[in-house]
């Protein structure tokens, strides 16, 4: 079993920072369009990616950062939705994430890229936080700000994380085949500039 200590502090960009960015052009360089779709590429990408029906150069998508797109620019996207795109053992997959609509809560999310199964619980036989998520799926749980040891289970392998979470900060456990787990904080970046060209 692997164990990591993680502190999520005020320096992280979170949904609270995103709410400011909707109205402050200085943070984005361009206004976030109404009904924007938020897309992030998990991990490194070196080739063009199909993002919900639109070919995008990988160099224009920062790693692990949500980028805002107008919904009209992505053929199969739902306005206001969040998507993660990752390279799995069967090619690129697009995963729609559950809503994060309670801004007073912390969202703990699980994205299962290509593991046989993935889940999240409080360590040492504590309660289940996110039930089993199949490959290519996502699950989430809204919780109060907590200090806890969480257990991420991927393909039967457990990895423990000591976390200190603060209000309006969300984190995602990205799980892959072979028991690989990566912890990613939910950060927001620019409006997709290529759309204006």
KEDREN-54946 format. One record per residue (C-alpha): residue number from 0; residue in one letter; x, y, z. Coordinates in Angstrom, 2 decimals. Each point is the difference from the previous one (the first is absolute). Layout:
# residues N
pt num: NUM, residuo: a, px: X, py: Y, pz: Z
...
END
This chain:
# residues 197
pt num: 0, residuo: x, px: 0.00, py: 0.00, pz: 0.00
pt num: 1, residuo: x, px: 1.30, py: 3.46, pz: -0.92
pt num: 2, residuo: x, px: -0.61, py: 3.06, pz: 2.18
pt num: 3, residuo: x, px: 0.29, py: 3.71, pz: -0.76
pt num: 4, residuo: x, px: -0.49, py: 3.16, pz: 2.02
pt num: 5, residuo: x, px: -1.77, py: 2.83, pz: -1.82
pt num: 6, residuo: x, px: -0.88, py: 3.52, pz: 1.17
pt num: 7, residuo: x, px: -2.42, py: 1.96, pz: -2.11
pt num: 8, residuo: x, px: 0.39, py: 3.62, pz: 1.02
pt num: 9, residuo: x, px: -1.11, py: 3.41, pz: -1.09
pt num: 10, residuo: x, px: 2.52, py: 0.11, pz: -2.83
pt num: 11, residuo: x, px: -1.97, py: -2.48, pz: -2.08
pt num: 12, residuo: x, px: -2.24, py: 1.34, pz: -2.72
pt num: 13, residuo: x, px: -3.46, py: -1.34, pz: 0.69
pt num: 14, residuo: x, px: -3.62, py: 0.56, pz: -0.90
pt num: 15, residuo: x, px: 0.07, py: 3.12, pz: 2.13
pt num: 16, residuo: x, px: 2.76, py: 1.38, pz: -2.22
pt num: 17, residuo: x, px: -1.98, py: -1.03, pz: -3.05
pt num: 18, residuo: x, px: -3.04, py: 1.93, pz: 1.22
pt num: 19, residuo: x, px: 2.14, py: 3.16, pz: 0.09
pt num: 20, residuo: x, px: 1.43, py: -0.76, pz: -3.40
pt num: 21, residuo: x, px: -3.46, py: -0.01, pz: -1.53
pt num: 22, residuo: x, px: -0.23, py: 3.72, pz: 0.66
pt num: 23, residuo: x, px: 3.64, py: 1.13, pz: 0.01
pt num: 24, residuo: x, px: 1.47, py: -0.09, pz: -3.50
pt num: 25, residuo: x, px: 3.47, py: 0.62, pz: 1.41
pt num: 26, residuo: x, px: 0.21, py: -3.53, pz: 1.38
pt num: 27, residuo: x, px: -0.86, py: -1.64, pz: -3.31
pt num: 28, residuo: x, px: 0.94, py: 2.59, pz: -2.63
pt num: 29, residuo: x, px: -3.46, py: -0.58, pz: -1.49
pt num: 30, residuo: x, px: -3.46, py: -0.29, pz: 1.48
pt num: 31, residuo: x, px: -1.28, py: -3.47, pz: 0.75
pt num: 32, residuo: x, px: -2.99, py: -0.48, pz: -2.34
pt num: 33, residuo: x, px: -3.44, py: -0.66, pz: 1.48
pt num: 34, residuo: x, px: -0.64, py: -3.74, pz: 0.12
pt num: 35, residuo: x, px: 3.71, py: -0.74, pz: -0.48
pt num: 36, residuo: x, px: 1.21, py: -3.60, pz: -0.13
pt num: 37, residuo: x, px: 3.07, py: -0.83, pz: 2.09
pt num: 38, residuo: x, px: 2.46, py: -2.56, pz: -1.37
pt num: 39, residuo: x, px: 3.32, py: -1.23, pz: 1.38
pt num: 40, residuo: x, px: 2.55, py: -2.41, pz: -1.40
pt num: 41, residuo: x, px: 1.34, py: -2.30, pz: 2.69
pt num: 42, residuo: x, px: 3.69, py: -0.68, pz: -0.47
pt num: 43, residuo: x, px: 2.22, py: 0.78, pz: -2.96
pt num: 44, residuo: x, px: -1.32, py: 0.23, pz: -3.56
pt num: 45, residuo: x, px: 2.28, py: 0.30, pz: -3.01
pt num: 46, residuo: x, px: -2.40, py: -0.54, pz: -2.90
pt num: 47, residuo: x, px: -3.19, py: 1.81, pz: -1.06
pt num: 48, residuo: x, px: -2.97, py: -0.98, pz: 2.16
pt num: 49, residuo: x, px: -3.66, py: -0.29, pz: -0.91
pt num: 50, residuo: x, px: -1.81, py: 2.02, pz: 2.64
pt num: 51, residuo: x, px: -3.72, py: -0.65, pz: -0.26
pt num: 52, residuo: x, px: -0.01, py: 0.20, pz: -3.80
pt num: 53, residuo: x, px: 2.73, py: 2.64, pz: -0.42
pt num: 54, residuo: x, px: 3.63, py: -0.71, pz: -0.91
pt num: 55, residuo: x, px: 2.33, py: 1.89, pz: 2.35
pt num: 56, residuo: x, px: 3.79, py: 0.22, pz: 0.03
pt num: 57, residuo: x, px: 1.23, py: -1.56, pz: 3.24
pt num: 58, residuo: x, px: 2.40, py: 2.91, pz: 0.51
pt num: 59, residuo: x, px: -3.02, py: 2.29, pz: 0.57
pt num: 60, residuo: x, px: -1.28, py: -2.05, pz: 2.94
pt num: 61, residuo: x, px: 1.95, py: 0.41, pz: 3.26
pt num: 62, residuo: x, px: 0.45, py: -3.22, pz: 1.97
pt num: 63, residuo: x, px: -2.69, py: -0.72, pz: 2.63
pt num: 64, residuo: x, px: -1.61, py: 3.46, pz: -0.31
pt num: 65, residuo: x, px: -3.62, py: 0.70, pz: -0.95
pt num: 66, residuo: x, px: -0.21, py: 2.20, pz: -3.11
pt num: 67, residuo: x, px: -3.23, py: 1.85, pz: -0.81
pt num: 68, residuo: x, px: -1.62, py: -0.52, pz: -3.42
pt num: 69, residuo: x, px: -3.21, py: 1.57, pz: -1.31
pt num: 70, residuo: x, px: -2.55, py: -2.83, pz: -0.12
pt num: 71, residuo: x, px: -0.66, py: 0.80, pz: -3.68
pt num: 72, residuo: x, px: 3.62, py: -0.86, pz: -0.86
pt num: 73, residuo: x, px: -0.28, py: -3.61, pz: 1.18
pt num: 74, residuo: x, px: -2.51, py: -2.05, pz: -1.95
pt num: 75, residuo: x, px: -0.95, py: -2.55, pz: 2.64
pt num: 76, residuo: x, px: 0.46, py: 1.98, pz: 3.23
pt num: 77, residuo: x, px: -2.62, py: 0.91, pz: 2.58
pt num: 78, residuo: x, px: 0.11, py: 3.70, pz: 0.98
pt num: 79, residuo: x, px: 1.55, py: 0.48, pz: 3.44
pt num: 80, residuo: x, px: 1.34, py: -3.55, pz: 0.17
pt num: 81, residuo: x, px: 3.48, py: -1.14, pz: 1.03
pt num: 82, residuo: x, px: 1.94, py: -2.60, pz: -1.99
pt num: 83, residuo: x, px: 3.35, py: -1.70, pz: 0.48
pt num: 84, residuo: x, px: 1.90, py: -1.51, pz: -2.92
pt num: 85, residuo: x, px: 2.68, py: -2.60, pz: 0.63
pt num: 86, residuo: x, px: 2.03, py: -2.54, pz: -1.91
pt num: 87, residuo: x, px: -1.06, py: -3.48, pz: 1.07
pt num: 88, residuo: x, px: 1.26, py: -3.44, pz: -0.94
pt num: 89, residuo: x, px: -2.49, py: 0.08, pz: -2.88
pt num: 90, residuo: x, px: 0.64, py: 3.55, pz: -1.27
pt num: 91, residuo: x, px: -1.34, py: 3.42, pz: 0.98
pt num: 92, residuo: x, px: -3.17, py: 0.02, pz: 2.11
pt num: 93, residuo: x, px: -2.32, py: 2.89, pz: 0.85
pt num: 94, residuo: x, px: -1.63, py: -0.20, pz: 3.42
pt num: 95, residuo: x, px: -2.88, py: 2.26, pz: 1.03
pt num: 96, residuo: x, px: 0.27, py: 0.90, pz: 3.65
pt num: 97, residuo: x, px: -2.85, py: 0.40, pz: 2.52
pt num: 98, residuo: x, px: -1.21, py: 3.50, pz: 0.85
pt num: 99, residuo: x, px: 1.69, py: 2.00, pz: 2.73
pt num: 100, residuo: x, px: -2.85, py: 2.32, pz: 0.90
pt num: 101, residuo: x, px: 0.32, py: 0.39, pz: 3.81
pt num: 102, residuo: x, px: 2.63, py: 2.70, pz: 0.35
pt num: 103, residuo: x, px: 0.18, py: -0.30, pz: 3.79
pt num: 104, residuo: x, px: 1.20, py: -3.60, pz: -0.29
pt num: 105, residuo: x, px: 3.24, py: -1.73, pz: -0.96
pt num: 106, residuo: x, px: -0.38, py: -2.42, pz: -2.92
pt num: 107, residuo: x, px: 1.98, py: -3.22, pz: 0.01
pt num: 108, residuo: x, px: -0.12, py: -1.54, pz: -3.46
pt num: 109, residuo: x, px: 1.16, py: -3.29, pz: -1.47
pt num: 110, residuo: x, px: 0.81, py: -0.30, pz: -3.71
pt num: 111, residuo: x, px: 0.63, py: -3.56, pz: -1.13
pt num: 112, residuo: x, px: 2.02, py: 0.21, pz: -3.21
pt num: 113, residuo: x, px: 0.53, py: -3.71, pz: -0.62
pt num: 114, residuo: x, px: 0.14, py: -1.94, pz: 3.29
pt num: 115, residuo: x, px: -2.29, py: -3.00, pz: 0.44
pt num: 116, residuo: x, px: -1.66, py: 1.84, pz: 2.88
pt num: 117, residuo: x, px: 0.68, py: 3.02, pz: 2.17
pt num: 118, residuo: x, px: -1.44, py: 1.40, pz: 3.23
pt num: 119, residuo: x, px: 0.73, py: 2.40, pz: 2.86
pt num: 120, residuo: x, px: -0.59, py: -0.46, pz: 3.71
pt num: 121, residuo: x, px: 1.18, py: 1.19, pz: 3.39
pt num: 122, residuo: x, px: 3.02, py: -2.13, pz: 0.92
pt num: 123, residuo: x, px: 0.01, py: -2.83, pz: 2.53
pt num: 124, residuo: x, px: -3.41, py: -1.39, pz: -0.95
pt num: 125, residuo: x, px: -1.68, py: 3.39, pz: 0.14
pt num: 126, residuo: x, px: -3.10, py: 0.93, pz: -2.00
pt num: 127, residuo: x, px: -0.07, py: -0.16, pz: -3.77
pt num: 128, residuo: x, px: 0.15, py: 3.48, pz: -1.54
pt num: 129, residuo: x, px: -0.19, py: -0.85, pz: -3.71
pt num: 130, residuo: x, px: -1.46, py: -3.39, pz: -0.93
pt num: 131, residuo: x, px: 1.63, py: -2.22, pz: -2.59
pt num: 132, residuo: x, px: 0.60, py: 1.86, pz: -3.27
pt num: 133, residuo: x, px: 0.42, py: -2.02, pz: -3.21
pt num: 134, residuo: x, px: 2.69, py: 0.71, pz: -2.59
pt num: 135, residuo: x, px: -0.78, py: 3.17, pz: -1.95
pt num: 136, residuo: x, px: -2.26, py: 1.35, pz: 2.74
pt num: 137, residuo: x, px: 0.02, py: 2.56, pz: 2.80
pt num: 138, residuo: x, px: -1.55, py: 0.38, pz: 3.42
pt num: 139, residuo: x, px: 0.04, py: 2.72, pz: 2.63
pt num: 140, residuo: x, px: -0.94, py: 0.74, pz: 3.58
pt num: 141, residuo: x, px: -0.66, py: 3.40, pz: 1.60
pt num: 142, residuo: x, px: 1.42, py: 0.17, pz: 3.52
pt num: 143, residuo: x, px: 0.61, py: 2.59, pz: 2.67
pt num: 144, residuo: x, px: 3.59, py: 1.25, pz: 0.35
pt num: 145, residuo: x, px: 1.89, py: -2.80, pz: 1.72
pt num: 146, residuo: x, px: 3.34, py: -1.30, pz: 1.18
pt num: 147, residuo: x, px: 0.04, py: -3.70, pz: -0.70
pt num: 148, residuo: x, px: 1.88, py: -2.95, pz: -1.40
pt num: 149, residuo: x, px: -1.67, py: -1.12, pz: -3.22
pt num: 150, residuo: x, px: 0.48, py: -3.33, pz: -1.73
pt num: 151, residuo: x, px: -0.08, py: -0.08, pz: -3.80
pt num: 152, residuo: x, px: -0.51, py: -3.52, pz: -1.33
pt num: 153, residuo: x, px: 0.90, py: -0.80, pz: -3.61
pt num: 154, residuo: x, px: 0.05, py: -3.57, pz: -1.32
pt num: 155, residuo: x, px: 0.07, py: -1.26, pz: 3.60
pt num: 156, residuo: x, px: 3.08, py: 2.05, pz: 0.93
pt num: 157, residuo: x, px: -0.44, py: 2.59, pz: 2.75
pt num: 158, residuo: x, px: 1.80, py: 3.33, pz: 0.24
pt num: 159, residuo: x, px: -0.53, py: 2.17, pz: 3.08
pt num: 160, residuo: x, px: 0.07, py: 3.79, pz: -0.01
pt num: 161, residuo: x, px: 0.07, py: 2.21, pz: 3.12
pt num: 162, residuo: x, px: -1.97, py: 3.05, pz: -1.07
pt num: 163, residuo: x, px: -0.93, py: 3.35, pz: 1.50
pt num: 164, residuo: x, px: -2.80, py: 1.50, pz: -2.06
pt num: 165, residuo: x, px: -1.31, py: 3.54, pz: 0.14
pt num: 166, residuo: x, px: -3.35, py: 1.34, pz: -1.16
pt num: 167, residuo: x, px: -0.52, py: 0.45, pz: -3.76
pt num: 168, residuo: x, px: 3.04, py: -2.09, pz: -0.91
pt num: 169, residuo: x, px: -0.60, py: -3.11, pz: -2.05
pt num: 170, residuo: x, px: 2.32, py: -2.89, pz: -0.75
pt num: 171, residuo: x, px: -0.10, py: -2.93, pz: -2.41
pt num: 172, residuo: x, px: 1.47, py: -3.46, pz: 0.39
pt num: 173, residuo: x, px: 1.00, py: -1.16, pz: -3.50
pt num: 174, residuo: x, px: 0.24, py: -3.79, pz: -0.08
pt num: 175, residuo: x, px: 1.61, py: -2.17, pz: -2.64
pt num: 176, residuo: x, px: 0.59, py: -3.69, pz: -0.64
pt num: 177, residuo: x, px: 2.58, py: -1.65, pz: 2.22
pt num: 178, residuo: x, px: -1.01, py: 1.85, pz: 3.17
pt num: 179, residuo: x, px: 1.40, py: 3.37, pz: -1.13
pt num: 180, residuo: x, px: -1.58, py: 2.98, pz: 1.78
pt num: 181, residuo: x, px: 0.77, py: 3.68, pz: -0.61
pt num: 182, residuo: x, px: -1.43, py: 2.81, pz: 2.10
pt num: 183, residuo: x, px: -0.94, py: 3.10, pz: -2.02
pt num: 184, residuo: x, px: -1.35, py: 3.27, pz: 1.37
pt num: 185, residuo: x, px: -2.84, py: 1.54, pz: -2.03
pt num: 186, residuo: x, px: 1.54, py: 3.13, pz: -1.52
pt num: 187, residuo: x, px: -1.33, py: 2.31, pz: -2.69
pt num: 188, residuo: x, px: 2.01, py: 1.63, pz: -2.76
pt num: 189, residuo: x, px: -0.70, py: 2.17, pz: -3.02
pt num: 190, residuo: x, px: -2.80, py: 0.23, pz: -2.48
pt num: 191, residuo: x, px: 1.06, py: -2.00, pz: -3.07
pt num: 192, residuo: x, px: 1.75, py: 2.77, pz: -1.99
pt num: 193, residuo: x, px: 0.04, py: -1.81, pz: -3.37
pt num: 194, residuo: x, px: -3.76, py: 0.51, pz: -0.25
pt num: 195, residuo: x, px: 0.51, py: 3.70, pz: -0.52
pt num: 196, residuo: x, px: 2.45, py: -0.44, pz: -2.88
END
